[in-house]
Amino acid sequence: MQVKKVATYVAVAFVVFYLFTRPAEAATAVNGVLDGIMNGADQLATFFSQVVT
């Protein structure tokens, strides 16, 4: 259990470090993740609308 907590702290520290040292790249990465989520949501909506009709 302790290893999981340490790994979480290390991951959070890395994200914060990345945000402060490379903010443009971090913003691009977040936009890519959000675009992927939106694309997935659109695909699910298309799937369910085809199932219902």
N, CA, C and O atoms as a GROMACS GRO file, in nm:
protein
  212
    1MET      N    1   0.083  -0.120   0.000
    1MET     CA    2   0.000   0.000   0.000
    1MET      C    3   0.087   0.126   0.000
    1MET      O    4   0.053   0.226  -0.063
    2GLN      N    5   0.197   0.121   0.070
    2GLN     CA    6   0.287   0.236   0.079
    2GLN      C    7   0.350   0.268  -0.057
    2GLN      O    8   0.369   0.384  -0.091
    3VAL      N    9   0.381   0.164  -0.134
    3VAL     CA   10   0.442   0.184  -0.265
    3VAL      C   11   0.345   0.259  -0.356
    3VAL      O   12   0.386   0.347  -0.432
    4LYS      N   13   0.218   0.225  -0.349
    4LYS     CA   14   0.117   0.291  -0.432
    4LYS      C   15   0.108   0.440  -0.398
    4LYS      O   16   0.096   0.524  -0.487
    5LYS      N   17   0.115   0.473  -0.270
    5LYS     CA   18   0.109   0.613  -0.227
    5LYS      C   19   0.230   0.690  -0.277
    5LYS      O   20   0.217   0.803  -0.325
    6VAL      N   21   0.349   0.631  -0.267
    6VAL     CA   22   0.471   0.696  -0.314
    6VAL      C   23   0.466   0.714  -0.465
    6VAL      O   24   0.503   0.820  -0.516
    7ALA      N   25   0.420   0.612  -0.537
    7ALA     CA   26   0.409   0.622  -0.682
    7ALA      C   27   0.312   0.733  -0.723
    7ALA      O   28   0.336   0.803  -0.821
    8THR      N   29   0.204   0.748  -0.649
    8THR     CA   30   0.108   0.855  -0.677
    8THR      C   31   0.172   0.992  -0.657
    8THR      O   32   0.155   1.082  -0.740
    9TYR      N   33   0.246   1.008  -0.548
    9TYR     CA   34   0.314   1.136  -0.522
    9TYR      C   35   0.418   1.166  -0.630
    9TYR      O   36   0.432   1.281  -0.673
   10VAL      N   37   0.490   1.065  -0.673
   10VAL     CA   38   0.590   1.084  -0.778
   10VAL      C   39   0.522   1.125  -0.909
   10VAL      O   40   0.572   1.213  -0.979
   11ALA      N   41   0.411   1.062  -0.941
   11ALA     CA   42   0.339   1.095  -1.065
   11ALA      C   43   0.286   1.238  -1.060
   11ALA      O   44   0.296   1.312  -1.158
   12VAL      N   45   0.229   1.278  -0.946
   12VAL     CA   46   0.178   1.415  -0.932
   12VAL      C   47   0.292   1.515  -0.942
   12VAL      O   48   0.278   1.619  -1.007
   13ALA      N   49   0.405   1.485  -0.878
   13ALA     CA   50   0.521   1.574  -0.884
   13ALA      C   51   0.571   1.588  -1.028
   13ALA      O   52   0.609   1.697  -1.070
   14PHE      N   53   0.571   1.478  -1.103
   14PHE     CA   54   0.614   1.484  -1.242
   14PHE      C   55   0.520   1.571  -1.325
   14PHE      O   56   0.565   1.650  -1.407
   15VAL      N   57   0.391   1.556  -1.304
   15VAL     CA   58   0.294   1.637  -1.379
   15VAL      C   59   0.312   1.785  -1.348
   15VAL      O   60   0.311   1.868  -1.439
   16VAL      N   61   0.328   1.818  -1.221
   16VAL     CA   62   0.348   1.959  -1.183
   16VAL      C   63   0.477   2.011  -1.244
   16VAL      O   64   0.480   2.123  -1.296
   17PHE      N   65   0.584   1.934  -1.237
   17PHE     CA   66   0.712   1.974  -1.297
   17PHE      C   67   0.695   1.997  -1.447
   17PHE      O   68   0.745   2.096  -1.500
   18TYR      N   69   0.626   1.907  -1.514
   18TYR     CA   70   0.603   1.919  -1.659
   18TYR      C   71   0.523   2.045  -1.691
   18TYR      O   72   0.552   2.114  -1.788
   19LEU      N   73   0.421   2.073  -1.609
   19LEU     CA   74   0.339   2.192  -1.633
   19LEU      C   75   0.420   2.320  -1.621
   19LEU      O   76   0.400   2.414  -1.699
   20PHE      N   77   0.511   2.325  -1.525
   20PHE     CA   78   0.589   2.446  -1.504
   20PHE      C   79   0.707   2.459  -1.600
   20PHE      O   80   0.745   2.571  -1.633
   21THR      N   81   0.765   2.348  -1.645
   21THR     CA   82   0.881   2.357  -1.732
   21THR      C   83   0.845   2.361  -1.880
   21THR      O   84   0.918   2.419  -1.960
   22ARG      N   85   0.734   2.299  -1.916
   22ARG     CA   86   0.691   2.295  -2.057
   22ARG      C   87   0.540   2.316  -2.067
   22ARG      O   88   0.466   2.223  -2.100
   23PRO      N   89   0.495   2.437  -2.040
   23PRO     CA   90   0.349   2.461  -2.039
   23PRO      C   91   0.283   2.445  -2.176
   23PRO      O   92   0.169   2.399  -2.183
   24ALA      N   93   0.352   2.481  -2.282
   24ALA     CA   94   0.291   2.468  -2.416
   24ALA      C   95   0.270   2.321  -2.451
   24ALA      O   96   0.165   2.282  -2.503
   25GLU      N   97   0.371   2.239  -2.423
   25GLU     CA   98   0.358   2.096  -2.453
   25GLU      C   99   0.253   2.032  -2.364
   25GLU      O  100   0.181   1.942  -2.407
   26ALA      N  101   0.245   2.076  -2.239
   26ALA     CA  102   0.143   2.023  -2.148
   26ALA      C  103   0.003   2.057  -2.198
   26ALA      O  104  -0.087   1.974  -2.192
   27ALA      N  105  -0.014   2.179  -2.246
   27ALA     CA  106  -0.145   2.220  -2.299
   27ALA      C  107  -0.180   2.138  -2.423
   27ALA      O  108  -0.296   2.100  -2.441
   28THR      N  109  -0.082   2.112  -2.507
   28THR     CA  110  -0.106   2.031  -2.626
   28THR      C  111  -0.146   1.889  -2.586
   28THR      O  112  -0.236   1.831  -2.646
   29ALA      N  113  -0.080   1.835  -2.485
   29ALA     CA  114  -0.114   1.700  -2.439
   29ALA      C  115  -0.256   1.695  -2.384
   29ALA      O  116  -0.330   1.601  -2.411
   30VAL      N  117  -0.294   1.796  -2.305
   30VAL     CA  118  -0.430   1.799  -2.249
   30VAL      C  119  -0.532   1.813  -2.360
   30VAL      O  120  -0.636   1.748  -2.358
   31ASN      N  121  -0.504   1.898  -2.458
   31ASN     CA  122  -0.596   1.913  -2.571
   31ASN      C  123  -0.611   1.782  -2.647
   31ASN      O  124  -0.721   1.748  -2.691
   32GLY      N  125  -0.502   1.708  -2.663
   32GLY     CA  126  -0.508   1.579  -2.731
   32GLY      C  127  -0.595   1.480  -2.655
   32GLY      O  128  -0.674   1.407  -2.715
   33VAL      N  129  -0.580   1.477  -2.523
   33VAL     CA  130  -0.662   1.387  -2.441
   33VAL      C  131  -0.809   1.426  -2.450
   33VAL      O  132  -0.896   1.340  -2.466
   34LEU      N  133  -0.837   1.555  -2.440
   34LEU     CA  134  -0.976   1.601  -2.447
   34LEU      C  135  -1.037   1.573  -2.585
   34LEU      O  136  -1.153   1.535  -2.595
   35ASP      N  137  -0.958   1.592  -2.690
   35ASP     CA  138  -1.007   1.560  -2.824
   35ASP      C  139  -1.039   1.412  -2.837
   35ASP      O  140  -1.139   1.374  -2.899
   36GLY      N  141  -0.955   1.328  -2.778
   36GLY     CA  142  -0.980   1.184  -2.781
   36GLY      C  143  -1.107   1.147  -2.706
   36GLY      O  144  -1.184   1.062  -2.752
   37ILE      N  145  -1.129   1.210  -2.592
   37ILE     CA  146  -1.250   1.184  -2.514
   37ILE      C  147  -1.373   1.229  -2.592
   37ILE      O  148  -1.473   1.157  -2.597
   38MET      N  149  -1.366   1.346  -2.652
   38MET     CA  150  -1.480   1.396  -2.728
   38MET      C  151  -1.508   1.307  -2.850
   38MET      O  152  -1.624   1.280  -2.883
   39ASN      N  153  -1.403   1.261  -2.917
   39ASN     CA  154  -1.420   1.172  -3.031
   39ASN      C  155  -1.485   1.041  -2.986
   39ASN      O  156  -1.575   0.990  -3.053
   40GLY      N  157  -1.441   0.988  -2.874
   40GLY     CA  158  -1.501   0.866  -2.822
   40GLY      C  159  -1.647   0.885  -2.786
   40GLY      O  160  -1.730   0.798  -2.813
   41ALA      N  161  -1.679   0.999  -2.726
   41ALA     CA  162  -1.818   1.028  -2.690
   41ALA      C  163  -1.904   1.040  -2.816
   41ALA      O  164  -2.018   0.992  -2.819
   42ASP      N  165  -1.850   1.103  -2.919
   42ASP     CA  166  -1.924   1.115  -3.046
   42ASP      C  167  -1.949   0.977  -3.108
   42ASP      O  168  -2.057   0.949  -3.160
   43GLN      N  169  -1.848   0.892  -3.102
   43GLN     CA  170  -1.863   0.757  -3.157
   43GLN      C  171  -1.968   0.677  -3.079
   43GLN      O  172  -2.048   0.604  -3.138
   44LEU      N  173  -1.967   0.690  -2.946
   44LEU     CA  174  -2.069   0.622  -2.866
   44LEU      C  175  -2.209   0.674  -2.897
   44LEU      O  176  -2.304   0.597  -2.907
   45ALA      N  177  -2.220   0.806  -2.913
   45ALA     CA  178  -2.351   0.864  -2.947
   45ALA      C  179  -2.400   0.811  -3.081
   45ALA      O  180  -2.518   0.779  -3.096
   46THR      N  181  -2.310   0.802  -3.178
   46THR     CA  182  -2.346   0.749  -3.309
   46THR      C  183  -2.389   0.603  -3.298
   46THR      O  184  -2.488   0.562  -3.359
   47PHE      N  185  -2.315   0.526  -3.221
   47PHE     CA  186  -2.349   0.384  -3.201
   47PHE      C  187  -2.488   0.369  -3.140
   47PHE      O  188  -2.570   0.292  -3.190
   48PHE      N  189  -2.515   0.442  -3.032
   48PHE     CA  190  -2.644   0.427  -2.966
   48PHE      C  191  -2.758   0.481  -3.050
   48PHE      O  192  -2.869   0.427  -3.045
   49SER      N  193  -2.734   0.586  -3.128
   49SER     CA  194  -2.842   0.635  -3.214
   49SER      C  195  -2.872   0.534  -3.325
   49SER      O  196  -2.987   0.522  -3.367
   50GLN      N  197  -2.772   0.461  -3.372
   50GLN     CA  198  -2.794   0.357  -3.472
   50GLN      C  199  -2.864   0.236  -3.412
   50GLN      O  200  -2.943   0.172  -3.480
   51VAL      N  201  -2.837   0.204  -3.287
   51VAL     CA  202  -2.900   0.091  -3.220
   51VAL      C  203  -3.049   0.120  -3.196
   51VAL      O  204  -3.133   0.032  -3.214
   52VAL      N  205  -3.080   0.241  -3.157
   52VAL     CA  206  -3.218   0.278  -3.125
   52VAL      C  207  -3.304   0.285  -3.250
   52VAL      O  208  -3.422   0.250  -3.245
   53THR      N  209  -3.249   0.328  -3.362
   53THR     CA  210  -3.329   0.343  -3.483
   53THR      C  211  -3.343   0.214  -3.558
   53THR      O  212  -3.408   0.210  -3.663
   0.00000   0.00000   0.00000
